[in-house]
């Protein structure tokens, strides 16, 4: 679950960078970056749950 927290922190940082963007292109880039990190967090979370279920 450490990976999930790391990915979510990176997503939040990218969202913060998008808030301070000076152009629409830069803002879109940071928003896409945040979406990618959030997708990785969700994938890691599902993987952790799957592995926990497998151990039962």
Backbone torsions as a table, in degrees:
resi	resn	phi	psi	omega
1	UNK	NA	-12.0	177.1
2	UNK	-61.5	-37.9	178.7
3	UNK	-62.4	-41.1	-179.1
4	UNK	-60.4	-46.6	179.8
5	UNK	-62.7	-40.3	179.0
6	UNK	-63.4	-46.3	-179.6
7	UNK	-64.7	-40.4	179.5
8	UNK	-66.4	-38.1	177.8
9	UNK	-63.8	-40.6	178.0
10	UNK	-65.7	-37.0	177.7
11	UNK	-64.0	-45.6	179.3
12	UNK	-63.7	-37.4	177.7
13	UNK	-65.0	-40.0	178.8
14	UNK	-66.3	-37.5	176.7
15	UNK	-63.5	-41.1	178.2
16	UNK	-63.8	-40.7	178.0
17	UNK	-64.5	-35.6	178.8
18	UNK	-64.3	-34.5	178.8
19	UNK	-65.3	-29.1	-179.6
20	UNK	-100.4	12.0	-177.3
21	UNK	-66.4	145.8	-178.6
22	UNK	-96.6	-10.3	178.6
23	UNK	-141.2	161.1	178.6
24	UNK	-65.5	-34.7	178.8
25	UNK	-64.5	-46.0	179.1
26	UNK	-63.6	-41.4	179.0
27	UNK	-61.9	-45.5	179.2
28	UNK	-62.3	-38.6	178.9
29	UNK	-62.1	-46.0	-179.3
30	UNK	-68.3	-35.0	177.3
31	UNK	-66.4	-39.9	177.2
32	UNK	-65.7	-39.3	177.7
33	UNK	-61.1	-44.8	179.0
34	UNK	-62.2	-41.7	179.5
35	UNK	-63.4	-38.5	179.0
36	UNK	-64.9	-44.5	179.3
37	UNK	-65.1	-38.2	179.3
38	UNK	-66.6	-38.2	176.8
39	UNK	-63.4	-41.0	176.7
40	UNK	-63.5	-39.8	178.7
41	UNK	-61.8	-44.8	179.4
42	UNK	-64.1	-40.1	179.2
43	UNK	-64.7	-44.4	179.9
44	UNK	-64.9	-36.9	178.2
45	UNK	-64.9	-46.2	177.9
46	UNK	-62.3	-40.0	179.5
47	UNK	-63.4	-43.8	179.3
48	UNK	-62.5	-41.1	178.1
49	UNK	-65.6	-40.6	179.1
50	UNK	-63.3	-43.5	179.8
51	UNK	-66.9	-36.3	177.3
52	UNK	-65.2	-41.6	178.2
53	UNK	-65.7	-36.2	-179.7
54	UNK	-65.2	-33.2	-178.8
55	UNK	-73.5	-18.3	-179.4
56	UNK	-70.9	NA	NA
